[in-house]
Amino acid sequence: MIADLYSKPRPVPGRLAPMLAGTGLIVLALPVFAIAGWPLKGWALAAVLWAAAQALGYLLTRLPLDEGNLAASGVRGIGMGFRAFIVGIPLVAVTVADSRVGAAAAILYVLAYTLELAVSLVTFFGAEAKA
């Protein structure tokens, strides 16, 4: 049973549902930040970094992944890994300058990313395996 879960290929899942889940969490966090008195700059930083990372991810997924296009596959792989630096560097810089704002932004971004990952995994493993 477990071996079948990993041994049969599945189609690449869409990115829309996971992205919307993470974006929804970011949007729903705004009133929580406002009511709880947490720094709204932290929410704004997380929202901007989330939008930038999602935009880069969208651009990278437009690259073709056919077997004959090794360069595009490499750019896509390195670019997806580079997204962590795009988010991490501003978070570290802001946290050094103002730890409350940086920590709030980092926690919110991590929660949104975790939700996006969870929805991606459910979508992937919930898909019908190819024969």
Phi and psi in degrees as GROMACS dihedral restraints (atoms count N, CA, C in turn):
[ dihedral_restraints ]
;  ai    aj    ak    al  type     phi  dphi    fc
    3     4     5     6     1   -66.3    20    10
    4     5     6     7     1   -38.9    20    10
    6     7     8     9     1   -62.1    20    10
    7     8     9    10     1   -38.0    20    10
    9    10    11    12     1   -64.9    20    10
   10    11    12    13     1   -31.2    20    10
   12    13    14    15     1   -62.0    20    10
   13    14    15    16     1   -37.6    20    10
   15    16    17    18     1  -101.1    20    10
   16    17    18    19     1   -19.3    20    10
   18    19    20    21     1   -87.1    20    10
   19    20    21    22     1   -23.9    20    10
   21    22    23    24     1   -94.2    20    10
   22    23    24    25     1   129.8    20    10
   24    25    26    27     1   -68.3    20    10
   25    26    27    28     1   151.1    20    10
   27    28    29    30     1  -126.6    20    10
   28    29    30    31     1   154.9    20    10
   30    31    32    33     1   -68.1    20    10
   31    32    33    34     1   151.9    20    10
   33    34    35    36     1   -65.9    20    10
   34    35    36    37     1   124.6    20    10
   36    37    38    39     1   -72.8    20    10
   37    38    39    40     1   158.7    20    10
   39    40    41    42     1   -70.3    20    10
   40    41    42    43     1   156.7    20    10
   42    43    44    45     1   -96.2    20    10
   43    44    45    46     1    -7.3    20    10
   45    46    47    48     1   -67.0    20    10
   46    47    48    49     1   -51.3    20    10
   48    49    50    51     1   -61.5    20    10
   49    50    51    52     1   -47.4    20    10
   51    52    53    54     1   -62.0    20    10
   52    53    54    55     1   -40.5    20    10
   54    55    56    57     1   -64.5    20    10
   55    56    57    58     1   -41.5    20    10
   57    58    59    60     1   -66.8    20    10
   58    59    60    61     1   -34.6    20    10
   60    61    62    63     1   -63.9    20    10
   61    62    63    64     1   -48.2    20    10
   63    64    65    66     1   -64.4    20    10
   64    65    66    67     1   -41.1    20    10
   66    67    68    69     1   -65.1    20    10
   67    68    69    70     1   -40.0    20    10
   69    70    71    72     1   -61.1    20    10
   70    71    72    73     1   -39.6    20    10
   72    73    74    75     1   -64.1    20    10
   73    74    75    76     1   -42.2    20    10
   75    76    77    78     1   -60.9    20    10
   76    77    78    79     1   -45.9    20    10
   78    79    80    81     1   -64.8    20    10
   79    80    81    82     1   -44.5    20    10
   81    82    83    84     1   -69.1    20    10
   82    83    84    85     1   -19.2    20    10
   84    85    86    87     1   -75.9    20    10
   85    86    87    88     1   -19.2    20    10
   87    88    89    90     1   -60.1    20    10
   88    89    90    91     1   -51.0    20    10
   90    91    92    93     1   -64.8    20    10
   91    92    93    94     1   -31.4    20    10
   93    94    95    96     1   -63.9    20    10
   94    95    96    97     1   -44.4    20    10
   96    97    98    99     1   -61.6    20    10
   97    98    99   100     1   -43.6    20    10
   99   100   101   102     1   -66.7    20    10
  100   101   102   103     1   -44.5    20    10
  102   103   104   105     1   -70.8    20    10
  103   104   105   106     1   -40.1    20    10
  105   106   107   108     1   -76.8    20    10
  106   107   108   109     1   -12.1    20    10
  108   109   110   111     1    79.8    20    10
  109   110   111   112     1    18.0    20    10
  111   112   113   114     1   -76.8    20    10
  112   113   114   115     1   158.0    20    10
  114   115   116   117     1   -65.9    20    10
  115   116   117   118     1   120.5    20    10
  117   118   119   120     1   -67.1    20    10
  118   119   120   121     1   -23.2    20    10
  120   121   122   123     1   -64.3    20    10
  121   122   123   124     1   -34.3    20    10
  123   124   125   126     1   -65.5    20    10
  124   125   126   127     1   -42.6    20    10
  126   127   128   129     1   -62.7    20    10
  127   128   129   130     1   -45.5    20    10
  129   130   131   132     1   -62.7    20    10
  130   131   132   133     1   -41.4    20    10
  132   133   134   135     1   -62.6    20    10
  133   134   135   136     1   -45.3    20    10
  135   136   137   138     1   -62.3    20    10
  136   137   138   139     1   -40.7    20    10
  138   139   140   141     1   -65.7    20    10
  139   140   141   142     1   -42.5    20    10
  141   142   143   144     1   -66.9    20    10
  142   143   144   145     1   -43.8    20    10
  144   145   146   147     1   -65.6    20    10
  145   146   147   148     1   -37.5    20    10
  147   148   149   150     1   -62.6    20    10
  148   149   150   151     1   -46.3    20    10
  150   151   152   153     1   -63.5    20    10
  151   152   153   154     1   -41.9    20    10
  153   154   155   156     1   -64.6    20    10
  154   155   156   157     1   -44.0    20    10
  156   157   158   159     1   -65.4    20    10
  157   158   159   160     1   -39.1    20    10
  159   160   161   162     1   -69.1    20    10
  160   161   162   163     1   -37.7    20    10
  162   163   164   165     1   -65.2    20    10
  163   164   165   166     1   -43.1    20    10
  165   166   167   168     1   -64.0    20    10
  166   167   168   169     1   -42.3    20    10
  168   169   170   171     1   -60.6    20    10
  169   170   171   172     1   -40.1    20    10
  171   172   173   174     1   -63.8    20    10
  172   173   174   175     1   -44.7    20    10
  174   175   176   177     1   -62.7    20    10
  175   176   177   178     1   -40.6    20    10
  177   178   179   180     1   -68.9    20    10
  178   179   180   181     1   -32.4    20    10
  180   181   182   183     1   -73.3    20    10
  181   182   183   184     1   -12.7    20    10
  183   184   185   186     1   -76.7    20    10
  184   185   186   187     1   -16.3    20    10
  186   187   188   189     1   -69.6    20    10
  187   188   189   190     1   140.3    20    10
  189   190   191   192     1   -69.7    20    10
  190   191   192   193     1   145.2    20    10
  192   193   194   195     1  -119.1    20    10
  193   194   195   196     1    26.5    20    10
  195   196   197   198     1   -68.4    20    10
  196   197   198   199     1   161.6    20    10
  198   199   200   201     1   -61.2    20    10
  199   200   201   202     1   -30.1    20    10
  201   202   203   204     1   -84.9    20    10
  202   203   204   205     1     2.3    20    10
  204   205   206   207     1  -117.0    20    10
  205   206   207   208     1    74.3    20    10
  207   208   209   210     1   -67.8    20    10
  208   209   210   211     1   -36.0    20    10
  210   211   212   213     1   -63.3    20    10
  211   212   213   214     1   -44.3    20    10
  213   214   215   216     1   -65.1    20    10
  214   215   216   217     1   -37.4    20    10
  216   217   218   219     1   -64.6    20    10
  217   218   219   220     1   -40.9    20    10
  219   220   221   222     1   -65.2    20    10
  220   221   222   223     1   -44.4    20    10
  222   223   224   225     1   -62.1    20    10
  223   224   225   226     1   -41.3    20    10
  225   226   227   228     1   -65.0    20    10
  226   227   228   229     1   -45.0    20    10
  228   229   230   231     1   -64.4    20    10
  229   230   231   232     1   -46.7    20    10
  231   232   233   234     1   -67.1    20    10
  232   233   234   235     1   -39.6    20    10
  234   235   236   237     1   -63.1    20    10
  235   236   237   238     1   -40.6    20    10
  237   238   239   240     1   -66.0    20    10
  238   239   240   241     1   -36.8    20    10
  240   241   242   243     1   -69.3    20    10
  241   242   243   244     1   -33.0    20    10
  243   244   245   246     1   -67.5    20    10
  244   245   246   247     1   -22.2    20    10
  246   247   248   249     1   -56.9    20    10
  247   248   249   250     1   -33.8    20    10
  249   250   251   252     1   -63.5    20    10
  250   251   252   253     1   -37.5    20    10
  252   253   254   255     1   -69.9    20    10
  253   254   255   256     1   -37.4    20    10
  255   256   257   258     1   -60.7    20    10
  256   257   258   259     1   -34.7    20    10
  258   259   260   261     1   -86.5    20    10
  259   260   261   262     1   -42.9    20    10
  261   262   263   264     1   -67.6    20    10
  262   263   264   265     1   -41.4    20    10
  264   265   266   267     1   -63.0    20    10
  265   266   267   268     1   -50.1    20    10
  267   268   269   270     1   -63.1    20    10
  268   269   270   271     1   -35.9    20    10
  270   271   272   273     1   -63.5    20    10
  271   272   273   274     1   -42.9    20    10
  273   274   275   276     1   -65.5    20    10
  274   275   276   277     1   -44.1    20    10
  276   277   278   279     1   -61.7    20    10
  277   278   279   280     1   -44.2    20    10
  279   280   281   282     1   -69.1    20    10
  280   281   282   283     1   -38.1    20    10
  282   283   284   285     1   -64.4    20    10
  283   284   285   286     1   -36.3    20    10
  285   286   287   288     1   -65.5    20    10
  286   287   288   289     1   -40.5    20    10
  288   289   290   291     1   -74.4    20    10
  289   290   291   292     1   -42.4    20    10
  291   292   293   294     1  -147.4    20    10
  292   293   294   295     1   101.7    20    10
  294   295   296   297     1   -64.2    20    10
  295   296   297   298     1   -33.2    20    10
  297   298   299   300     1   -65.5    20    10
  298   299   300   301     1   -45.7    20    10
  300   301   302   303     1   -66.3    20    10
  301   302   303   304     1   -46.8    20    10
  303   304   305   306     1   -63.4    20    10
  304   305   306   307     1   -43.2    20    10
  306   307   308   309     1   -65.8    20    10
  307   308   309   310     1   -41.5    20    10
  309   310   311   312     1   -62.4    20    10
  310   311   312   313     1   -44.1    20    10
  312   313   314   315     1   -65.2    20    10
  313   314   315   316     1   -43.2    20    10
  315   316   317   318     1   -64.4    20    10
  316   317   318   319     1   -44.0    20    10
  318   319   320   321     1   -63.2    20    10
  319   320   321   322     1   -44.8    20    10
  321   322   323   324     1   -64.5    20    10
  322   323   324   325     1   -42.6    20    10
  324   325   326   327     1   -64.3    20    10
  325   326   327   328     1   -42.4    20    10
  327   328   329   330     1   -63.0    20    10
  328   329   330   331     1   -40.9    20    10
  330   331   332   333     1   -63.7    20    10
  331   332   333   334     1   -43.3    20    10
  333   334   335   336     1   -65.7    20    10
  334   335   336   337     1   -41.5    20    10
  336   337   338   339     1   -64.8    20    10
  337   338   339   340     1   -41.4    20    10
  339   340   341   342     1   -63.5    20    10
  340   341   342   343     1   -41.3    20    10
  342   343   344   345     1   -64.7    20    10
  343   344   345   346     1   -42.4    20    10
  345   346   347   348     1   -59.7    20    10
  346   347   348   349     1   -44.2    20    10
  348   349   350   351     1   -63.7    20    10
  349   350   351   352     1   -43.6    20    10
  351   352   353   354     1   -62.5    20    10
  352   353   354   355     1   -43.7    20    10
  354   355   356   357     1   -66.2    20    10
  355   356   357   358     1   -37.3    20    10
  357   358   359   360     1   -62.0    20    10
  358   359   360   361     1   -43.7    20    10
  360   361   362   363     1   -65.9    20    10
  361   362   363   364     1   -42.3    20    10
  363   364   365   366     1   -63.7    20    10
  364   365   366   367     1   -41.4    20    10
  366   367   368   369     1   -64.2    20    10
  367   368   369   370     1   -43.0    20    10
  369   370   371   372     1   -67.1    20    10
  370   371   372   373     1   -52.7    20    10
  372   373   374   375     1   -77.0    20    10
  373   374   375   376     1   -15.0    20    10
  375   376   377   378     1   -84.1    20    10
  376   377   378   379     1   -12.7    20    10
  378   379   380   381     1   -74.6    20    10
  379   380   381   382     1   153.2    20    10
  381   382   383   384     1   -69.5    20    10
  382   383   384   385     1   128.0    20    10
  384   385   386   387     1   -70.2    20    10
  385   386   387   388     1   145.1    20    10
  387   388   389   390     1   -74.4    20    10
  388   389   390   391     1   151.9    20    10
